[in-house]
Amino acid sequence: MIATKPDNANTFSAEMTEPFTPSWNRIPGITVDGTTVTVDPDRYFFRRSTSPVWMLVDWDLVIERLLSAEETEQSAVEQQTLEFVRAYGQRASDPAQVLRTADRVYHHLFSAERLDDPDLSNVSVTDVRILRESATLAALNRVELSGEITDIGPAWFFPATARVVYDLDADGAERVDDLYHGGFFNEYRRVEAVKAHAALGGRLVHGCQSSANMSGGAVVPFGVDLDRFRADLSAFKRSWITSILNLATGQPAPA
């Protein structure tokens, strides 16, 4: 997949595996044209750093060496994943590369083929599409080891964003939030998700505490200061979520 960079130096584009839902165009700063997703950081992010750097691991390497690794008495899956990131992680400053990597990760985790599992009989193709597309864009979010949230956009709060993009009502958004919060992941899929997130350089941490509340989550570095992370998120999330929901009612988003 080839990423392209438009004339605007701050704007970037990446080719996805399959067409994105066109109504992502309702989110300021996002332009979808078939398989091409373009992001204008100046319009998309609520908060962004001037020179963001992500940690990535080649997805093919994750498939080849980590996904098939077995947990042992001496090495838990989280430890295996941490060591893998430390061994093979590469710093990346190209956000299009982040999107391409995330696209492959979440096509694996949220594949429609998984719906053949009887445990997921109540999960629809639309559900996994929402989870897959939202998580792909959410990979652009960044949290420092200190716990400071340095880059955050609407896809972080994907249950609220899903109401705008996919025309979900409150119950529908809560249902998808519940799937993300744990309903989709039995233990086997949870373990697989831990390993798969090595490609994005860390582990998935939910923004909510014990129940789904539209707080989404982010892939954060191992060892992140979670107290700082939650304090930073709590200070701003309500206004950010409100600005997203205002899009569904036709009210303008903050500039």
Secondary structure, DSSP 8 states (H G I E B T S, - for coil): ------SSTT-EEEE-SS---GGGGGSTTEEEETTEEEE-HHHH-SB--SS--EEE--HHHIIIIITT----SS--HHHHHHHHHHHH-EEE--HHHHHHHHHHHHHHHT-GGGGGSGGGTT--HHHHHHHHHHHHHHTT-EE-TTS-EEEB-GGGGHHHHHHHHS---HHHHHHHHHIIIIIT--HHHHHHHHHHGGGGTSEEEESSSSS--S--EEEE-TT--HHHHHHHHHHHHHHHHHHHHHHHTT-----
